Amino acid sequence: MTPGYSSDMMSFLFGNILMVTRQSVILLAVLVAVLLLTLAALYRPIVFIAFDRDYARSQGLPVRVISQLMIMLTAMTIVLSIRAVGIVLLIALLAFPAVIAGSLTKSYGRITLLAVAIASLSNLAGLYLSYKWDFPAGATTIFVLAAELLVVKLLTLRGVKRRLRAKRESR
């Protein structure tokens, strides 16, 4: 019932870049600014809360307030992005880059930066390939992300096997 939203379920699932208005782009830009400011101001408390809520609480951090703020910002991101990319691509963009980055490093800061880079480059690659091959952009981007995840998992599995083999040989 919201003005500007289509009742077509396909547009919710897969998005429609043509439905994005100038106002949506401005709201997304404001949201990005708020997200960056929040991350800059609350980086350490967010990390503490993400990994050990009890420790964060014992250090006097407002765990409930920061958690609610993060939930609110995540919800706003989903609501403002769903029109352009659809829920399918949005979920892929929230999950795949973080998993790929988490497979490559264990530092929270590096995971965050690497996930942003992976998502951005995967979007560009997906858009380029979809244009070149005349495929749907969302599906192509998801395919690119899935292929990246497969390659990273195979490479890390290969590295684990190599370390195990070297350990057995050293005995």
Buried (B, 14 or more C-beta within 10 A) or exposed (E): EEEEEEEEEEBBEBBBEEBBEEEBEEBBEEBEEEBEEBEEEBEEBBBBBEEEBEEBBEEEBBBEEBBEBBEEBEEBBEEBBBBBBBBBBBEBBBEBBBBBBBBBEEEBEEBBEBBEEBBEEBBEBBBEBBEEEEBBBBBBBBBBBEEBBEEBEEEEEEEEEEEEEEEEEEE
